[in-house]
Amino acid sequence: MNAVHPEAPRTSGTVAQMPVLGGAERFFGHNRVVASDRRGFLERIVREAPAGSPGCLRFVASGPDVVIINDPHLLQEVLIDKAKSFDKSLILKYALEPLGGEGLFTSDGELWRRQRKWMAPLFHPRRLESYGDAMVAVTKRAILDWKDGETRLIHHDTTRIAMSIAGKTLFDADTFGEADEIGHALTDALDWTSANSPSVLALLQIIGGRRLQRFGEARPGPLGERLSKAGLAVQKPRFFPGKQGKKLVAAIELLDARVQRMIDERRAAATRGTPPNDLLSQLLTAHDEGEGRMSDRQVRDEILTLFVAGHETTASGLAWTLALLGRNPDILRAVIAEVDALPGDPTVADLPRLGLTLRVFKEALRLYPPVFLFGRAANEALTLGSWSLKQDTAVILSPWTIHRRADLWPDPERFDPDRFLPEHEAARPKTAYLPFGAGPRVCIGNHFAMMEAQLVLAMLLRRFHFALPSPEQSPPLAFGATLRPADELPLQVRRR
């Protein structure tokens, strides 16, 4: 089914000697094509990125080196073997800072390690089992008003379901009635993120700030420290002009108010001695030796980070799965047979019996990975493969493109859940499949998302058939901060 990817022949040299991806303009380089035609840019990577070697990208003049990687062996080095030599992408930090602050998405070093350590117990497999009933109950509530034969915007529905599950399981908060308002605010914030990753002004600000930071680090004493801190501050967005900026500010105000309300309610419950044992309670009571209690700002950053991560991937993956099943009736019938064999509504104990359900979700994430592009920045000079990278070299990685390499995924555009049978998964490099990243910074909620997908899909497919209004037409894609269906994926639902 899936070919084992052999070790590709490698060349060596510096970034200046790497092949340059096509489409670069004289001054702007690849900046405008990345901003205006991301799908075309990604398809060019699939066609042109050489196996076994990085390719070079050009952005603003005098900026840091930028390379693109589309090879699983090099991805293994960046994400796993040499993960300590790379930090999160500077442009990602800039673009996500208004929404996620210094949460797990964007933090590095000791702060990231401490936060990850505090939150890891909430995502332990045994703890995940306690979330199953809530996932099923939220789904059952969401479909109460679905009418037989109507056409629903299924991505809107799966977003409401996933957001409500994240609120209930992670924060013991009933966000079902506020899901639309919160969802619109998150969309406005992510739209700003998309427009500024990368914009020319953002890149110039980041490059200038980084140079000031490095200049300060090279000077001993208080002056060097002040210059380094000033450089770090310059790399963060400070002004939000225009219509999109106004929407961002309004969105952040709404989200901050919702988060602060949850914090206040939880602290009030703690004074009564009745706080629930959930993630929010753990964050509010977390201590670190010599550090003291986590600030409200840090709690806010982690809540919003997890709120986005806790619903975005799952909501999109569920919607794409239902659309793909609607286009592949034979596979749909097989999944329905699997869920109908359950004795009742799905439970955590039923997960081993929902193998095909899990595989269709995994295949949907292969074809439509919500995080389709992300990056790293080298925090020291190093070799990648046999190529020399300078400190601050930006490395761009794309799940969309690695998921479409024909040598790893034969007939890559075809929907084929059997790609994820155990024997086929074992035959591929681990970094050939990256919907949740890989290595030490793999998404902390990946098992949460997989369990949620199995239970929600089983609930939906026990109640309804799903069909595309126009099965022959490909749904339009929106390559923004994340990959979403541009038309909310209208599907016809038939009660079973």
ROSE-725759 format. One record per residue (C-alpha): residue number from 1; z, x, y; residue in three letters. Coordinates in steps of 0.5 Angstrom, whole numbers, plus 500, padded with zeros to 3 digits. Each point is the difference from the previous one (the first is absolute). Example, Ala and Ser with C-alpha at 12.3 -4.5 7.8 and 13.67 -1.06 7.14 Angstrom:
num 1; Z 516; X 525; Y 491; residu ALA;
num 2; Z 498; X 502; Y 507; residu SER;
//
This chain:
num 1; Z 500; X 500; Y 500; residu MET;
num 2; Z 502; X 505; Y 505; residu ASN;
num 3; Z 498; X 507; Y 500; residu ALA;
num 4; Z 505; X 506; Y 500; residu VAL;
num 5; Z 498; X 504; Y 507; residu HIS;
num 6; Z 499; X 507; Y 498; residu PRO;
num 7; Z 503; X 506; Y 505; residu GLU;
num 8; Z 494; X 500; Y 505; residu ALA;
num 9; Z 497; X 507; Y 502; residu PRO;
num 10; Z 503; X 503; Y 506; residu ARG;
num 11; Z 498; X 504; Y 506; residu THR;
num 12; Z 505; X 503; Y 505; residu SER;
num 13; Z 500; X 502; Y 507; residu GLY;
num 14; Z 503; X 497; Y 507; residu THR;
num 15; Z 499; X 493; Y 503; residu VAL;
num 16; Z 495; X 503; Y 504; residu ALA;
num 17; Z 496; X 501; Y 494; residu GLN;
num 18; Z 501; X 493; Y 497; residu MET;
num 19; Z 494; X 495; Y 500; residu PRO;
num 20; Z 500; X 496; Y 506; residu VAL;
num 21; Z 500; X 492; Y 498; residu LEU;
num 22; Z 494; X 497; Y 503; residu GLY;
num 23; Z 500; X 495; Y 506; residu GLY;
num 24; Z 504; X 505; Y 505; residu ALA;
num 25; Z 498; X 499; Y 508; residu GLU;
num 26; Z 499; X 506; Y 504; residu ARG;
num 27; Z 507; X 499; Y 504; residu PHE;
num 28; Z 503; X 495; Y 497; residu PHE;
num 29; Z 499; X 502; Y 493; residu GLY;
num 30; Z 502; X 495; Y 495; residu HIS;
num 31; Z 505; X 496; Y 504; residu ASN;
num 32; Z 495; X 495; Y 502; residu ARG;
num 33; Z 497; X 498; Y 493; residu VAL;
num 34; Z 507; X 500; Y 497; residu VAL;
num 35; Z 502; X 495; Y 506; residu ALA;
num 36; Z 494; X 496; Y 500; residu SER;
num 37; Z 498; X 500; Y 492; residu ASP;
num 38; Z 505; X 502; Y 496; residu ARG;
num 39; Z 497; X 497; Y 494; residu ARG;
num 40; Z 493; X 504; Y 501; residu GLY;
num 41; Z 505; X 506; Y 501; residu PHE;
num 42; Z 503; X 499; Y 493; residu LEU;
num 43; Z 494; X 499; Y 497; residu GLU;
num 44; Z 497; X 506; Y 503; residu ARG;
num 45; Z 506; X 504; Y 497; residu ILE;
num 46; Z 498; X 497; Y 493; residu VAL;
num 47; Z 493; X 502; Y 501; residu ARG;
num 48; Z 501; X 507; Y 503; residu GLU;
num 49; Z 507; X 503; Y 498; residu ALA;
num 50; Z 499; X 506; Y 496; residu PRO;
num 51; Z 504; X 500; Y 493; residu ALA;
num 52; Z 505; X 505; Y 499; residu GLY;
num 53; Z 500; X 502; Y 508; residu SER;
num 54; Z 502; X 497; Y 506; residu PRO;
num 55; Z 495; X 498; Y 506; residu GLY;
num 56; Z 501; X 501; Y 507; residu CYS;
num 57; Z 501; X 495; Y 506; residu LEU;
num 58; Z 499; X 501; Y 507; residu ARG;
num 59; Z 504; X 496; Y 505; residu PHE;
num 60; Z 502; X 502; Y 507; residu VAL;
num 61; Z 498; X 507; Y 503; residu ALA;
num 62; Z 505; X 505; Y 499; residu SER;
num 63; Z 504; X 496; Y 495; residu GLY;
num 64; Z 503; X 502; Y 493; residu PRO;
num 65; Z 496; X 501; Y 494; residu ASP;
num 66; Z 499; X 493; Y 497; residu VAL;
num 67; Z 498; X 500; Y 492; residu VAL;
num 68; Z 498; X 494; Y 496; residu ILE;
num 69; Z 502; X 500; Y 492; residu ILE;
num 70; Z 497; X 496; Y 495; residu ASN;
num 71; Z 502; X 504; Y 494; residu ASP;
num 72; Z 506; X 498; Y 495; residu PRO;
num 73; Z 501; X 508; Y 499; residu HIS;
num 74; Z 501; X 501; Y 507; residu LEU;
num 75; Z 504; X 493; Y 501; residu LEU;
num 76; Z 505; X 503; Y 495; residu GLN;
num 77; Z 501; X 506; Y 504; residu GLU;
num 78; Z 501; X 496; Y 507; residu VAL;
num 79; Z 504; X 495; Y 497; residu LEU;
num 80; Z 504; X 503; Y 495; residu ILE;
num 81; Z 500; X 507; Y 498; residu ASP;
num 82; Z 500; X 502; Y 508; residu LYS;
num 83; Z 503; X 494; Y 503; residu ALA;
num 84; Z 505; X 504; Y 503; residu LYS;
num 85; Z 495; X 504; Y 504; residu SER;
num 86; Z 497; X 493; Y 503; residu PHE;
num 87; Z 503; X 495; Y 505; residu ASP;
num 88; Z 498; X 493; Y 502; residu LYS;
num 89; Z 494; X 500; Y 504; residu SER;
num 90; Z 501; X 501; Y 507; residu LEU;
num 91; Z 495; X 494; Y 502; residu ILE;
num 92; Z 503; X 496; Y 495; residu LEU;
num 93; Z 507; X 501; Y 503; residu LYS;
num 94; Z 497; X 499; Y 507; residu TYR;
num 95; Z 497; X 493; Y 498; residu ALA;
num 96; Z 506; X 497; Y 496; residu LEU;
num 97; Z 505; X 503; Y 505; residu GLU;
num 98; Z 501; X 493; Y 504; residu PRO;
num 99; Z 501; X 496; Y 494; residu LEU;
num 100; Z 503; X 505; Y 495; residu GLY;
num 101; Z 504; X 505; Y 504; residu GLY;
num 102; Z 503; X 505; Y 495; residu GLU;
num 103; Z 500; X 496; Y 494; residu GLY;
num 104; Z 497; X 502; Y 493; residu LEU;
num 105; Z 493; X 499; Y 502; residu PHE;
num 106; Z 500; X 506; Y 506; residu THR;
num 107; Z 507; X 504; Y 499; residu SER;
num 108; Z 500; X 507; Y 497; residu ASP;
num 109; Z 505; X 505; Y 498; residu GLY;
num 110; Z 507; X 499; Y 499; residu GLU;
num 111; Z 500; X 493; Y 504; residu LEU;
num 112; Z 495; X 498; Y 495; residu TRP;
num 113; Z 503; X 502; Y 494; residu ARG;
num 114; Z 507; X 497; Y 502; residu ARG;
num 115; Z 497; X 493; Y 501; residu GLN;
num 116; Z 496; X 501; Y 494; residu ARG;
num 117; Z 507; X 501; Y 496; residu LYS;
num 118; Z 503; X 494; Y 503; residu TRP;
num 119; Z 495; X 495; Y 498; residu MET;
num 120; Z 498; X 503; Y 493; residu ALA;
num 121; Z 505; X 496; Y 497; residu PRO;
num 122; Z 498; X 493; Y 502; residu LEU;
num 123; Z 493; X 502; Y 497; residu PHE;
num 124; Z 503; X 502; Y 493; residu HIS;
num 125; Z 497; X 496; Y 494; residu PRO;
num 126; Z 506; X 497; Y 498; residu ARG;
num 127; Z 501; X 497; Y 507; residu ARG;
num 128; Z 493; X 498; Y 501; residu LEU;
num 129; Z 502; X 495; Y 494; residu GLU;
num 130; Z 504; X 496; Y 504; residu SER;
num 131; Z 495; X 499; Y 505; residu TYR;
num 132; Z 495; X 496; Y 495; residu GLY;
num 133; Z 503; X 493; Y 501; residu ASP;
num 134; Z 500; X 500; Y 508; residu ALA;
num 135; Z 492; X 502; Y 499; residu MET;
num 136; Z 499; X 494; Y 496; residu VAL;
num 137; Z 504; X 496; Y 504; residu ALA;
num 138; Z 496; X 502; Y 506; residu VAL;
num 139; Z 493; X 499; Y 497; residu THR;
num 140; Z 502; X 493; Y 497; residu LYS;
num 141; Z 502; X 498; Y 507; residu ARG;
num 142; Z 494; X 503; Y 503; residu ALA;
num 143; Z 495; X 496; Y 496; residu ILE;
num 144; Z 504; X 493; Y 501; residu LEU;
num 145; Z 495; X 497; Y 505; residu ASP;
num 146; Z 494; X 503; Y 497; residu TRP;
num 147; Z 495; X 494; Y 499; residu LYS;
num 148; Z 495; X 500; Y 494; residu ASP;
num 149; Z 493; X 501; Y 502; residu GLY;
num 150; Z 501; X 503; Y 507; residu GLU;
num 151; Z 498; X 507; Y 502; residu THR;
num 152; Z 506; X 504; Y 502; residu ARG;
num 153; Z 500; X 507; Y 504; residu LEU;
num 154; Z 503; X 504; Y 494; residu ILE;
num 155; Z 501; X 506; Y 504; residu HIS;
num 156; Z 504; X 496; Y 505; residu HIS;
num 157; Z 504; X 497; Y 494; residu ASP;
num 158; Z 501; X 506; Y 496; residu THR;
num 159; Z 503; X 503; Y 507; residu THR;
num 160; Z 505; X 495; Y 501; residu ARG;
num 161; Z 502; X 500; Y 493; residu ILE;
num 162; Z 501; X 508; Y 500; residu ALA;
num 163; Z 503; X 500; Y 507; residu MET;
num 164; Z 505; X 495; Y 497; residu SER;
num 165; Z 502; X 504; Y 494; residu ILE;
num 166; Z 501; X 506; Y 504; residu ALA;
num 167; Z 505; X 496; Y 505; residu GLY;
num 168; Z 504; X 497; Y 494; residu LYS;
num 169; Z 500; X 506; Y 495; residu THR;
num 170; Z 501; X 506; Y 505; residu LEU;
num 171; Z 504; X 496; Y 506; residu PHE;
num 172; Z 503; X 494; Y 497; residu ASP;
num 173; Z 496; X 496; Y 505; residu ALA;
num 174; Z 496; X 494; Y 500; residu ASP;
num 175; Z 494; X 502; Y 504; residu THR;
num 176; Z 495; X 495; Y 497; residu PHE;
num 177; Z 500; X 495; Y 506; residu GLY;
num 178; Z 499; X 506; Y 505; residu GLU;
num 179; Z 495; X 503; Y 495; residu ALA;
num 180; Z 494; X 498; Y 505; residu ASP;
num 181; Z 503; X 503; Y 506; residu GLU;
num 182; Z 503; X 506; Y 497; residu ILE;
num 183; Z 493; X 501; Y 497; residu GLY;
num 184; Z 496; X 499; Y 506; residu HIS;
num 185; Z 505; X 505; Y 504; residu ALA;
num 186; Z 499; X 505; Y 494; residu LEU;
num 187; Z 492; X 499; Y 500; residu THR;
num 188; Z 500; X 502; Y 508; residu ASP;
num 189; Z 504; X 506; Y 499; residu ALA;
num 190; Z 496; X 503; Y 494; residu LEU;
num 191; Z 493; X 498; Y 505; residu ASP;
num 192; Z 503; X 505; Y 505; residu TRP;
num 193; Z 501; X 505; Y 494; residu THR;
num 194; Z 493; X 499; Y 498; residu SER;
num 195; Z 497; X 501; Y 507; residu ALA;
num 196; Z 504; X 506; Y 501; residu ASN;
num 197; Z 499; X 504; Y 494; residu SER;
num 198; Z 496; X 504; Y 502; residu PRO;
num 199; Z 499; X 499; Y 507; residu SER;
num 200; Z 498; X 505; Y 505; residu VAL;
num 201; Z 506; X 500; Y 504; residu LEU;
num 202; Z 504; X 499; Y 495; residu ALA;
num 203; Z 497; X 507; Y 497; residu LEU;
num 204; Z 501; X 503; Y 506; residu LEU;
num 205; Z 507; X 498; Y 501; residu GLN;
num 206; Z 502; X 503; Y 493; residu ILE;
num 207; Z 496; X 506; Y 501; residu ILE;
num 208; Z 503; X 502; Y 506; residu GLY;
num 209; Z 507; X 498; Y 498; residu GLY;
num 210; Z 499; X 504; Y 494; residu ARG;
num 211; Z 498; X 506; Y 503; residu ARG;
num 212; Z 506; X 499; Y 505; residu LEU;
num 213; Z 505; X 500; Y 494; residu GLN;
num 214; Z 497; X 506; Y 496; residu ARG;
num 215; Z 501; X 504; Y 507; residu PHE;
num 216; Z 507; X 498; Y 501; residu GLY;
num 217; Z 501; X 502; Y 492; residu GLU;
num 218; Z 498; X 507; Y 501; residu ALA;
num 219; Z 505; X 501; Y 506; residu ARG;
num 220; Z 507; X 501; Y 499; residu PRO;
num 221; Z 506; X 497; Y 503; residu GLY;
num 222; Z 501; X 493; Y 504; residu PRO;
num 223; Z 493; X 501; Y 504; residu LEU;
num 224; Z 497; X 500; Y 493; residu GLY;
num 225; Z 504; X 494; Y 497; residu GLU;
num 226; Z 498; X 496; Y 507; residu ARG;
num 227; Z 493; X 501; Y 499; residu LEU;
num 228; Z 500; X 499; Y 493; residu SER;
num 229; Z 503; X 493; Y 501; residu LYS;
num 230; Z 496; X 498; Y 506; residu ALA;
num 231; Z 494; X 502; Y 496; residu GLY;
num 232; Z 502; X 495; Y 494; residu LEU;
num 233; Z 501; X 495; Y 506; residu ALA;
num 234; Z 493; X 500; Y 502; residu VAL;
num 235; Z 498; X 499; Y 493; residu GLN;
num 236; Z 502; X 493; Y 501; residu LYS;
num 237; Z 497; X 494; Y 503; residu PRO;
num 238; Z 503; X 498; Y 507; residu ARG;
num 239; Z 495; X 495; Y 503; residu PHE;
num 240; Z 497; X 494; Y 497; residu PHE;
num 241; Z 494; X 498; Y 505; residu PRO;
num 242; Z 495; X 494; Y 499; residu GLY;
num 243; Z 501; X 494; Y 497; residu LYS;
num 244; Z 501; X 503; Y 493; residu GLN;
num 245; Z 506; X 504; Y 503; residu GLY;
num 246; Z 503; X 493; Y 503; residu LYS;
num 247; Z 499; X 497; Y 493; residu LYS;
num 248; Z 504; X 506; Y 497; residu LEU;
num 249; Z 505; X 500; Y 505; residu VAL;
num 250; Z 501; X 492; Y 499; residu ALA;
num 251; Z 500; X 501; Y 492; residu ALA;
num 252; Z 505; X 506; Y 500; residu ILE;
num 253; Z 505; X 496; Y 504; residu GLU;
num 254; Z 499; X 494; Y 495; residu LEU;
num 255; Z 501; X 504; Y 494; residu LEU;
num 256; Z 506; X 504; Y 504; residu ASP;
num 257; Z 504; X 493; Y 501; residu ALA;
num 258; Z 499; X 498; Y 493; residu ARG;
num 259; Z 503; X 506; Y 497; residu VAL;
num 260; Z 505; X 501; Y 505; residu GLN;
num 261; Z 502; X 492; Y 498; residu ARG;
num 262; Z 500; X 503; Y 493; residu MET;
num 263; Z 505; X 506; Y 501; residu ILE;
num 264; Z 505; X 495; Y 504; residu ASP;
num 265; Z 500; X 495; Y 495; residu GLU;
num 266; Z 501; X 505; Y 495; residu ARG;
num 267; Z 506; X 504; Y 504; residu ARG;
num 268; Z 503; X 493; Y 501; residu ALA;
num 269; Z 500; X 499; Y 493; residu ALA;
num 270; Z 503; X 506; Y 498; residu ALA;
num 271; Z 506; X 499; Y 505; residu THR;
num 272; Z 501; X 493; Y 496; residu ARG;
num 273; Z 500; X 505; Y 493; residu GLY;
num 274; Z 494; X 496; Y 498; residu THR;
num 275; Z 494; X 505; Y 501; residu PRO;
num 276; Z 494; X 499; Y 494; residu PRO;
num 277; Z 499; X 506; Y 496; residu ASN;
num 278; Z 493; X 502; Y 503; residu ASP;
num 279; Z 496; X 505; Y 503; residu LEU;
num 280; Z 502; X 498; Y 507; residu LEU;
num 281; Z 507; X 500; Y 499; residu SER;
num 282; Z 499; X 507; Y 496; residu GLN;
num 283; Z 497; X 503; Y 507; residu LEU;
num 284; Z 505; X 497; Y 504; residu LEU;
num 285; Z 506; X 503; Y 496; residu THR;
num 286; Z 496; X 507; Y 498; residu ALA;
num 287; Z 504; X 506; Y 502; residu HIS;
num 288; Z 497; X 507; Y 500; residu ASP;
num 289; Z 505; X 506; Y 500; residu GLU;
num 290; Z 501; X 503; Y 507; residu GLY;
num 291; Z 495; X 494; Y 503; residu GLU;
num 292; Z 504; X 494; Y 500; residu GLY;
num 293; Z 497; X 493; Y 500; residu ARG;
num 294; Z 493; X 499; Y 500; residu MET;
num 295; Z 498; X 497; Y 507; residu SER;
num 296; Z 497; X 493; Y 501; residu ASP;
num 297; Z 494; X 503; Y 503; residu ARG;
num 298; Z 499; X 504; Y 493; residu GLN;
num 299; Z 502; X 494; Y 496; residu VAL;
num 300; Z 494; X 496; Y 504; residu ARG;
num 301; Z 495; X 505; Y 499; residu ASP;
num 302; Z 501; X 500; Y 492; residu GLU;
num 303; Z 501; X 492; Y 500; residu ILE;
num 304; Z 493; X 500; Y 503; residu LEU;
num 305; Z 497; X 505; Y 496; residu THR;
num 306; Z 502; X 497; Y 494; residu LEU;
num 307; Z 498; X 493; Y 502; residu PHE;
num 308; Z 493; X 503; Y 502; residu VAL;
num 309; Z 500; X 503; Y 493; residu ALA;
num 310; Z 503; X 495; Y 496; residu GLY;
num 311; Z 495; X 495; Y 502; residu HIS;
num 312; Z 493; X 503; Y 502; residu GLU;
num 313; Z 498; X 503; Y 494; residu THR;
num 314; Z 502; X 495; Y 495; residu THR;
num 315; Z 497; X 494; Y 505; residu ALA;
num 316; Z 494; X 503; Y 500; residu SER;
num 317; Z 500; X 502; Y 493; residu GLY;
num 318; Z 501; X 493; Y 497; residu LEU;
num 319; Z 495; X 497; Y 505; residu ALA;
num 320; Z 495; X 505; Y 497; residu TRP;
num 321; Z 502; X 499; Y 493; residu THR;
num 322; Z 499; X 492; Y 501; residu LEU;
num 323; Z 493; X 501; Y 503; residu ALA;
num 324; Z 498; X 505; Y 495; residu LEU;
num 325; Z 502; X 495; Y 494; residu LEU;
num 326; Z 496; X 495; Y 504; residu GLY;
num 327; Z 494; X 504; Y 499; residu ARG;
num 328; Z 501; X 502; Y 493; residu ASN;
num 329; Z 502; X 493; Y 496; residu PRO;
num 330; Z 500; X 504; Y 493; residu ASP;
num 331; Z 506; X 504; Y 502; residu ILE;
num 332; Z 503; X 494; Y 504; residu LEU;
num 333; Z 500; X 496; Y 493; residu ARG;
num 334; Z 503; X 506; Y 497; residu ALA;
num 335; Z 506; X 501; Y 505; residu VAL;
num 336; Z 501; X 493; Y 500; residu ILE;
num 337; Z 501; X 500; Y 492; residu ALA;
num 338; Z 505; X 505; Y 501; residu GLU;
num 339; Z 504; X 497; Y 505; residu VAL;
num 340; Z 500; X 493; Y 496; residu ASP;
num 341; Z 503; X 504; Y 494; residu ALA;
num 342; Z 506; X 500; Y 504; residu LEU;
num 343; Z 506; X 495; Y 498; residu PRO;
num 344; Z 501; X 498; Y 507; residu GLY;
num 345; Z 499; X 503; Y 508; residu ASP;
num 346; Z 500; X 508; Y 499; residu PRO;
num 347; Z 506; X 504; Y 500; residu THR;
num 348; Z 502; X 507; Y 500; residu VAL;
num 349; Z 501; X 500; Y 493; residu ALA;
num 350; Z 492; X 498; Y 499; residu ASP;
num 351; Z 497; X 506; Y 504; residu LEU;
num 352; Z 499; X 503; Y 493; residu PRO;
num 353; Z 495; X 494; Y 498; residu ARG;
num 354; Z 497; X 500; Y 507; residu LEU;
num 355; Z 496; X 507; Y 499; residu GLY;
num 356; Z 493; X 497; Y 502; residu LEU;
num 357; Z 503; X 497; Y 506; residu THR;
num 358; Z 502; X 507; Y 502; residu LEU;
num 359; Z 494; X 503; Y 498; residu ARG;
num 360; Z 496; X 495; Y 505; residu VAL;
num 361; Z 504; X 502; Y 506; residu PHE;
num 362; Z 500; X 507; Y 499; residu LYS;
num 363; Z 492; X 499; Y 499; residu GLU;
num 364; Z 500; X 496; Y 507; residu ALA;
num 365; Z 504; X 506; Y 503; residu LEU;
num 366; Z 495; X 505; Y 498; residu ARG;
num 367; Z 494; X 496; Y 503; residu LEU;
num 368; Z 504; X 498; Y 506; residu TYR;
num 369; Z 506; X 505; Y 501; residu PRO;
num 370; Z 504; X 497; Y 507; residu PRO;
num 371; Z 501; X 507; Y 502; residu VAL;
num 372; Z 493; X 503; Y 500; residu PHE;
num 373; Z 501; X 506; Y 504; residu LEU;
num 374; Z 506; X 505; Y 501; residu PHE;
num 375; Z 501; X 507; Y 502; residu GLY;
num 376; Z 505; X 506; Y 500; residu ARG;
num 377; Z 501; X 506; Y 504; residu ALA;
num 378; Z 501; X 507; Y 498; residu ALA;
num 379; Z 507; X 502; Y 502; residu ASN;
num 380; Z 498; X 507; Y 498; residu GLU;
num 381; Z 494; X 505; Y 499; residu ALA;
num 382; Z 498; X 499; Y 492; residu LEU;
num 383; Z 494; X 500; Y 495; residu THR;
num 384; Z 498; X 493; Y 498; residu LEU;
num 385; Z 496; X 502; Y 493; residu GLY;
num 386; Z 497; X 506; Y 503; residu SER;
num 387; Z 499; X 498; Y 507; residu TRP;
num 388; Z 504; X 503; Y 506; residu SER;
num 389; Z 503; X 495; Y 504; residu LEU;
num 390; Z 504; X 501; Y 507; residu LYS;
num 391; Z 506; X 497; Y 502; residu GLN;
num 392; Z 499; X 493; Y 503; residu ASP;
num 393; Z 494; X 499; Y 496; residu THR;
num 394; Z 499; X 493; Y 499; residu ALA;
num 395; Z 498; X 497; Y 493; residu VAL;
num 396; Z 497; X 493; Y 499; residu ILE;
num 397; Z 501; X 497; Y 494; residu LEU;
num 398; Z 496; X 493; Y 498; residu SER;
num 399; Z 502; X 496; Y 494; residu PRO;
num 400; Z 494; X 496; Y 501; residu TRP;
num 401; Z 495; X 506; Y 499; residu THR;
num 402; Z 504; X 503; Y 494; residu ILE;
num 403; Z 500; X 493; Y 497; residu HIS;
num 404; Z 493; X 500; Y 500; residu ARG;
num 405; Z 498; X 506; Y 497; residu ARG;
num 406; Z 495; X 499; Y 495; residu ALA;
num 407; Z 502; X 506; Y 495; residu ASP;
num 408; Z 507; X 497; Y 500; residu LEU;
num 409; Z 499; X 492; Y 501; residu TRP;
num 410; Z 493; X 499; Y 496; residu PRO;
num 411; Z 496; X 494; Y 504; residu ASP;
num 412; Z 506; X 500; Y 505; residu PRO;
num 413; Z 498; X 494; Y 504; residu GLU;
num 414; Z 501; X 496; Y 493; residu ARG;
num 415; Z 506; X 496; Y 499; residu PHE;
num 416; Z 503; X 502; Y 494; residu ASP;
num 417; Z 507; X 500; Y 498; residu PRO;
num 418; Z 500; X 503; Y 494; residu ASP;
num 419; Z 499; X 507; Y 504; residu ARG;
num 420; Z 508; X 499; Y 500; residu PHE;
num 421; Z 501; X 500; Y 492; residu LEU;
num 422; Z 505; X 505; Y 499; residu PRO;
num 423; Z 495; X 505; Y 496; residu GLU;
num 424; Z 495; X 500; Y 506; residu HIS;
num 425; Z 506; X 501; Y 505; residu GLU;
num 426; Z 502; X 506; Y 496; residu ALA;
num 427; Z 493; X 503; Y 500; residu ALA;
num 428; Z 500; X 500; Y 508; residu ARG;
num 429; Z 503; X 505; Y 505; residu PRO;
num 430; Z 506; X 496; Y 503; residu LYS;
num 431; Z 497; X 502; Y 507; residu THR;
num 432; Z 494; X 496; Y 498; residu ALA;
num 433; Z 504; X 493; Y 502; residu TYR;
num 434; Z 504; X 500; Y 506; residu LEU;
num 435; Z 501; X 493; Y 503; residu PRO;
num 436; Z 508; X 502; Y 501; residu PHE;
num 437; Z 498; X 508; Y 501; residu GLY;
num 438; Z 503; X 505; Y 495; residu ALA;
num 439; Z 506; X 505; Y 500; residu GLY;
num 440; Z 506; X 501; Y 503; residu PRO;
num 441; Z 498; X 495; Y 506; residu ARG;
num 442; Z 497; X 495; Y 495; residu VAL;
num 443; Z 502; X 493; Y 502; residu CYS;
num 444; Z 507; X 498; Y 499; residu ILE;
num 445; Z 498; X 493; Y 499; residu GLY;
num 446; Z 494; X 501; Y 495; residu ASN;
num 447; Z 504; X 497; Y 494; residu HIS;
num 448; Z 502; X 494; Y 504; residu PHE;
num 449; Z 493; X 498; Y 502; residu ALA;
num 450; Z 498; X 501; Y 493; residu MET;
num 451; Z 505; X 495; Y 497; residu MET;
num 452; Z 499; X 495; Y 506; residu GLU;
num 453; Z 493; X 500; Y 499; residu ALA;
num 454; Z 501; X 498; Y 492; residu GLN;
num 455; Z 505; X 495; Y 502; residu LEU;
num 456; Z 496; X 497; Y 506; residu VAL;
num 457; Z 493; X 500; Y 496; residu LEU;
num 458; Z 503; X 497; Y 494; residu ALA;
num 459; Z 503; X 494; Y 504; residu MET;
num 460; Z 494; X 499; Y 504; residu LEU;
num 461; Z 495; X 500; Y 494; residu LEU;
num 462; Z 505; X 495; Y 496; residu ARG;
num 463; Z 499; X 495; Y 506; residu ARG;
num 464; Z 493; X 501; Y 502; residu PHE;
num 465; Z 493; X 502; Y 499; residu HIS;
num 466; Z 497; X 504; Y 505; residu PHE;
num 467; Z 492; X 501; Y 502; residu ALA;
num 468; Z 496; X 503; Y 506; residu LEU;
num 469; Z 496; X 495; Y 504; residu PRO;
num 470; Z 494; X 505; Y 500; residu SER;
num 471; Z 501; X 504; Y 493; residu PRO;
num 472; Z 494; X 504; Y 502; residu GLU;
num 473; Z 502; X 502; Y 507; residu GLN;
num 474; Z 505; X 507; Y 501; residu SER;
num 475; Z 506; X 498; Y 504; residu PRO;
num 476; Z 499; X 504; Y 507; residu PRO;
num 477; Z 505; X 506; Y 501; residu LEU;
num 478; Z 505; X 502; Y 505; residu ALA;
num 479; Z 501; X 507; Y 501; residu PHE;
num 480; Z 506; X 500; Y 505; residu GLY;
num 481; Z 506; X 504; Y 499; residu ALA;
num 482; Z 500; X 497; Y 493; residu THR;
num 483; Z 494; X 497; Y 496; residu LEU;
num 484; Z 500; X 492; Y 500; residu ARG;
num 485; Z 496; X 495; Y 499; residu PRO;
num 486; Z 496; X 498; Y 507; residu ALA;
num 487; Z 500; X 493; Y 498; residu ASP;
num 488; Z 507; X 498; Y 497; residu GLU;
num 489; Z 496; X 499; Y 493; residu LEU;
num 490; Z 499; X 493; Y 500; residu PRO;
num 491; Z 501; X 497; Y 493; residu LEU;
num 492; Z 499; X 493; Y 497; residu GLN;
num 493; Z 506; X 499; Y 496; residu VAL;
num 494; Z 500; X 495; Y 494; residu ARG;
num 495; Z 507; X 497; Y 497; residu ARG;
num 496; Z 500; X 501; Y 492; residu ARG;
//
